[in-house]
Amino acid sequence: MHGRVKVKSTAQQEEEKRKEREKKLKIYVAARDACFTKRKEGIFDDEALQISQQLLSSNPDFATLWNYRREILMYLETVKEEDEVQKIYVAELSFLESCLKVNPKSYGSWHHRWWVSTRLPKPDWARELNLCDRCLSLDDRNFHCWDYRRMVVKMSGVPVDQELAFTDRLIGSNFSNYSSWHYRSTLLPLLHPESPEPTSPCHKPPQSSTPPSPQILSHRVCEEQLLKEYELVQNAFFTDPNDQSAWFYYRWLLGRAEREEMISCVYVCRDEERVAVAFSGPVNAQACGLLLVLDGLPQRVEWRSVHPRFKHSPVWICDFPPGTISDIPNEHNLTVHWTEKPTHRDCALYTGRSESWCRDSATDQELFRSELSVEKTSVLQSELQSCNQLQELEPLNKWCLLTIILLMRALDPLGYEKETLAHFQTLKEVDSMRSAYYSDLCSKFMIENTILKMEYAEVRVFSISDKNLTTLCHLDQLLLVTHINLSSNQLQRLPPQFAMLQCLEVLEADDNSIENLEGVYHLPKLEEVILKNNKISSLSDLQPLASCPKLKRLDLRGNPVTQTADVESKLAELLPSVTDLLL
Amino acid sequence: MATEELPSEFDVVILGTGLAESVAAAAFSRVGQKVLHLDRRSYYAANWASFSFNALLTWVQQQQEEPQPHEIQDWSSLLEEGEELIYLSQSDSASIRNVQVFCFASEEDEEEAPDTTEEEDSADPQGEAEEEASHKEGEEPEPPLPLPPPAQSQSESAQTLPPPAQSQSEPEPAQTLPPPAQSQSEPPQTLPPPAQSQSEPEPAQTLPPPAQSQSEPPQTLPPPAQSQSEPEPPQTLPPPAQSQSEPSKKKISYAHLVREGRRFNIDLVSKLMFSRGSLVDLLIKSNVSRYAEFKNVTRILTYRQGRVEQVPCSRSDVFASRQLSVVEKRKLMRFLTSCAEETEEQRAYNGRPYLEFLSDQKLGDNLQHFLLHSIAMVTEATPTEQGLAATRHFLRCLGRYGNTPFLFPVYGLGEIPQCFCRMCAVFGGIYCLRHSVSCLLLDTHSNRCKAVIDSRGQRISCSHVVLEEGFVGAERKRSSTPPRFLSRAVLITDGSILPTDSEQQVSLVTVPPAAGGPAVKMVELSPSTMTCSAGTYLVHLTCPSVGSAHQDLSPLVTSMFRTPESPDHDGPSVLWCLFFNMADGSGVEAEGHDLPENVHLSSGPDAELGHEHAVRQAESIFQKILPEEEFCPPAPNPEDIIYDGDTDGDTGDTYGDTDGDTGDAVNTGDAVNTGDAVNTGDAVNTGDAVNTGDAVNTGDAVNTGDAVNTGDAVNTGDAVNTGDAVNTGDAVNTGDAVNTGDAVNTGDAVNTDGDKTSPGEEEEERRAVSEE
C-alpha cells in the first residue's frame, strides 16, 4: 500500500539503542573517573560540582558522589559569603528535586536534601513542606518522604492541628495508609491529651508541680476526641473491612493500658528458708537494686531467676543463710525494696506459720483487661455493638471477629467466654493460615479466665483441663499454686517459665502431647507428677525432674519412654527419690 | 476568481466532520488511503461542535433562519456513458429544532439601572394568557416579581419564524458556492480573529435587543411557562429597589457574557468519556490523545426529593460520605464488590427488572436510588443483566484516572472530532470546510458510486463515500422507527449546584425520571474545563425528547435553579439559557438504504452518555471497506520514522527512495516539487522547511493536480514530526488543507487565517487566551 509512513524495524531500533547506550556509558565512565581524580586531589571547585551533578542526575544513588558534594559544599561555606552560600544551597535543592523525579525513593537524594536543608542559612520550610505534599500525593506511602517530612515539620514547628488536618486529607483520599494513621496516633495525644485522672491512692503521690513526662502522658487521648476517632475509623472499616490499617488504628484507639511496674507478690517459706518475689513484668533482679530487709536488717542475699535460661524474669528467688527464719515460734517481718522505682512490699511471717505471702490478686488489678484500656464501659459497649453489626454483614471477616473478641474481653472476660470461644472457632476456620496463632491466643485467654476464677474462689488449685490449650502463659500469676491440672489439652511442653510455680506439689498433665519437661526445674515442693498418655520418648527428657528433691510419685503410663529397655532401673538411678513409679 | 481544483482521485470521500466521520477519516488516512474530508458547514465537528458564546449566538441565529432554497444545479453534463446522478440534500435543517433562547442576566453591567421600559409584546394574547396562568399558579401575579432584571430581554423564536430583522452579515449560507477565498477565511463560528471587523458581535446582532419587542412566536407548542416576567401591562416599572435588594455577589450581566464570550466553549452535545470506554481506548491506541487534554469529572451527583446529593461511588467517596450510615457503607461496598463477577444468583434474575434485583438485595432506598439511577444509569424497567452490565462498566471505569469513571476534554467535546481530523491530515487527508458534494455518480452496471461531483462541479472519482446521514434525502433512507430527538438545554449559571470548597468541580448529575418523563443527564462544567468564563458554570441537560426541549427540561431547570419563575430558589441563578432539540443519531439504521453499496451512512450524536455509538459506527464502516486492515493502529514514534533524506533537511537528494507515486510527483520537475515527493519523509525532517515548502506549495499546487497532494503531504511530515510543535508548523498544515479550496490567492495570509479552522491551531489560540 502506498503512502504509508515507513517505520524502522525492531532490529534497527535495538541496534540504535545499543549504540546510544554505549555512547552514554562512555560519557558516564569518563565523568565518574574525572570526579574521583578530583576528589583524590582534594579539589573542591565548581567544575567538580558540575560533573557530579551530571552524574547524579542520571544516577542519584551514587553515595560516594553525594559525599564528595558535601565536602565541596562544606568547603564553599568557609570561603563564600552567606548570601552566596544561600544561593548555592538553593540551587542544590532544586537539583535534588530533579533527582527525586528520577527516583523518588532514592536514599542518597533524600539524605542529601535533609543535609542541605539543615545547613541552609535561610531555610524555606514552606517550600519543603510543599514538596513533601506533592511527593506524597504521587505516592502516599513513600516512607523516605514521610521521614523527611517529619524532620521538616519538626524544624519549622508546624502547628499540630495543621498536621492533623493533613492526615485527615491523606486518609480521606486513601485510608489504606499506615503512615497517616500512625502519624495521627502521635498527634492526637498532643492535641487532645487525656485529662489527668486521680491516680490510685496507694502509689506515688501526685506530682502536680512537674508536668508528666511524655512517656506517662503517652498515648492516651481525651474521651471526646476518642469518640470522633472511633467514628472515623468505623467509617473506614465498614467501607473496607479487609483493610488492616484501619483495624490496627482501631486497636490503638481501644488502647492498651500499661501496667505499672511494681512488686506484685512476696512469698516466704520457712522450711526452705527462701523468698520468692514476683514483679509486674520481667526484670533483672541482679541489676535493679533489689534490697531485702529482714526484721529491720538488710540482708546480703543472692537473687536468682527460677530458671537459668532467664536473665530477665518476673519471678526471682533467694535463700537465707540456714537458720535465719527456721525458728517456728518467732515472727519475722520482711520488706523487699525496689530501690530503683522506688517501691517496696512488706510481708510478715507469723509465729507458727510455715509460709506467708503478700500480694495484689489478679482480680484486684483487673490484670487481664489490660489488653484493652480502661475506657468507660459504655463506650466499649457501643463499640462492641457496631462491630457486631458489621459482623452480621461480614460474618467471615477476621479483623472484625478478632476485634469483637478483644472488646468482649475488655468488657467481661468471664461473661463472654462462650461467645469468645465460638468466635475463635470461626477465626480458625476462615483464617486457617493463622490457626496456631488463634489457638495460642485462645489458650492465653482461657488461662486468664481460669486465673480469675481461681482468685474469686480464693484457692491455690489451678485446674484447666480439656480447653484445647496449646501454650502456657501468665505462669508468674501461679506462684502460689500448689496443685495444677492441665490434663486433656494439646500442650507439647512445659516451658522454662513453668519453674515459676514455686509452691507446686502436684502436677497433673494427662492426655497432652508433652515431650519436653524443661520447666519442671527445681520445684522444691513437687511430690507428684502425672503424665499419662504423653509423648515423652527418652530418659533424657525426664532429666529436669531430677532437680525436684521431693518428687515421690511419677506416672508415665502411655509414653514411648516406657518401651525403653531397662527403663525401670534407669529411672531409679535418675530419680532416686521416686518411690511410686507407674509405667 | 482563481479556483484551485482538488485532486481528481481519492480512495475515500467523507462528508461531514462529526465524530463518526472524523474517526473514520483518521482510520483510513492512517493506513494509507487517500482521504478527502468535506463539510458544508464553516466549522468542524458538525453537531458535535463547541462554540464560543458569540459563535453560539450566531449558530442560534442560523438555526432560526429560514433555510435558503438551494438552487439545484444540473450536473448531468458531466455524465458519461452508463452513469447516473444521485443528488444529495444540501441543507441540514432537519437535525436541529425548537431553538429557544432566554436571557435572565441584566443587559448591562449592574451599576446601570435595569432598563425596564420594554414590554412583553401584547400582540400575542395566547402567550400572555398562558403566562398569566402560570404566574397565578406560582405566586401572586400582581406584585412585580423580584427578578434580577425582570424586563431584560428574552429573545425567543422558533425555527419556523423568520428571525427578527437583523443585519447579520452572514451571506454565505445563501450562496450555493461560497467564493473559495472566503472558504479559507475565518468562519464566524470559531474565534473571530482580532483582525476581523466583526470580531465582537454586538449583542444586538445576535440577540434582538429587548426594544425590538420579541414577537412571541406562534409555536405549535407554546412554552408552558413563558419566562417573560412582565405580565402586567400597567406595571411598566418594577420597583428597582426590589431587584437590587438581594444581590450579595456581583451579578453577571449579559454584556459581560458577550465580552467574555471567547472563554466559553459550549458543546452542542453533552457527553462524557467513560475512562475505559471505546473512545478513550481509541484515543490511546491511536495516539490521538496527544492532541487533547482531559479533566476528570470530579463527582457524581443526583437530584432527589428536591435536593442535590453526592453519589458515593469510589472507595474514598464511600469512606467520606456523611449521608450514609456505616451499615449502608458496608452494604454498598459489598454490592459493588460482589457485582464485579457474574454469579448464579444474578443469573436467576435475567429478564426481570434490575430494580427487583436491587430491592431483593435489601440495600435500602438510598443505595437503591444511587445504584439504579446514578451508577447503572438505567430505568426501573431495565432487565437485570443490562443493569448489571452497566454497573460493571461503571466500576471498571472507576479509578483509572480518578474518583469517577468519566473524563471530559478540556475546551469541550468539539475537540475530539477535530483531533481525529488532525490525525487524518497528518497522514495526508485533505480538508475543506464550506465545501460539499452535490451529487454522487452512480455506475449503473455495477451499482457503485464511482465518483462524486463537488459543490463547484468538479468530478472527483473515489472508491468509497461516507456520508453523514443529513446529506441523504428522506426518500432514500430506511428507518424502521420515526425519527427520534434529544432535548437539550444549555444554561450559563452563576454558581455550582452543590458548592464545595473547590470551585473546580466537574459534576455529572443524574436526575431520575419524574412523572413518566425521561431521566435527565446533567453535566455541570466549571471554568477549569475551559468551557466557561470565571465566575460562571456551564450546565448541559440532555434527555430523550417527549415534547420540545423547553417543555421537557424547563420544569427541571425551574426546580433546580433560580429563574424568573423560581425567584426564591436559593440555588444558582440562570443567566442565560438555550433550549433545542437535536436528532437522535441512534435511530439511523446502518444498512438497507437506497444507496449504492459503496456509500456508507453515518449518523449524528445519540442519547447515550458515552461515545460508543459513534466509535462503533466508524469502526464498522472502516471494516466493511478494509476488512484486512487494522483500525487506527498507534501512530509511529517520530524517532522511528525513516526519512528518505535521513542525512539532512535538504530536499534535493531524495529521488531514489521515494516510491512510485511520489516518484511521479518528483517528475513534475523542480526542487520545489521534490519537496512534495519527499513529503512523507523530508518535510517531517525539517519542520522549518515546511514554512518555505509551504509557500512553495501554493505555487506548486497550481502546477499539477498532484501538487495539492504534495502540499498536503507536507502536512504529514510536519505534524508527525512535531506532535508537540502545535505552533506554527501546524498552522501551515491546516492552511494547507484549506488551501485545497484555493491555495493560490492568499498564500501567506492563508497560513494565519487558515489555522483558525485547524483543529490544532484553534486549540493553540484558545490556550493562549487562557493563559492571559
Contacts between the chains, C-beta under 8 A, distances in Angstrom:
chain1	res1	chain2	res2	distance
A	1	B	31	6.9
A	1	B	32	4.4
A	2	B	32	6.2
A	2	B	659	5.9
A	2	B	660	6.5
A	2	B	661	5.5
A	3	B	32	4.1
A	3	B	33	7.8
A	3	B	34	6.8
A	3	B	427	7.9
A	3	B	428	6.1
A	3	B	661	7.5
A	3	B	680	7.5
A	4	B	31	7.3
A	4	B	32	4.4
A	5	B	427	7.2
A	5	B	636	5.9
A	5	B	641	5.7
A	5	B	680	6.1
A	5	B	716	7.6
A	5	B	720	6.9
A	6	B	641	6.8
A	6	B	642	4.5
A	6	B	680	7.7
A	6	B	681	7.7
A	7	B	636	4.5
A	7	B	640	5.1
A	7	B	641	6.2
A	7	B	642	6.9
A	8	B	640	4.6
A	8	B	641	7.6
A	8	B	642	5.8
A	13	B	640	6.3
A	172	B	316	6.4
A	172	B	319	7.2
A	172	B	320	5.4
A	173	B	316	5.7
A	174	B	315	7.9
A	174	B	316	6.2
A	175	B	316	7.4
A	175	B	319	5.7
A	234	B	326	5.4
A	235	B	319	5.5
A	235	B	320	7.8
A	235	B	326	6.2
A	235	B	329	6.6
A	236	B	319	5.9
A	238	B	326	3.9
A	238	B	327	7.1
A	238	B	329	4.6
A	238	B	330	4.5
A	238	B	333	7.8
A	239	B	315	6.3
A	239	B	318	4.9
A	239	B	319	4.6
A	239	B	329	5.1
A	239	B	330	7.3
A	239	B	333	5.5
A	240	B	315	6.3
A	240	B	319	7.9
A	240	B	333	6.4
A	241	B	330	7.3
A	386	B	326	6.7
A	389	B	326	7.7
A	389	B	327	6.1
A	390	B	326	7.6
A	390	B	327	8.0
A	390	B	330	6.4
A	393	B	327	6.9
A	393	B	330	5.0
A	393	B	331	6.9
A	393	B	334	6.9
A	394	B	330	7.0
A	394	B	334	7.6
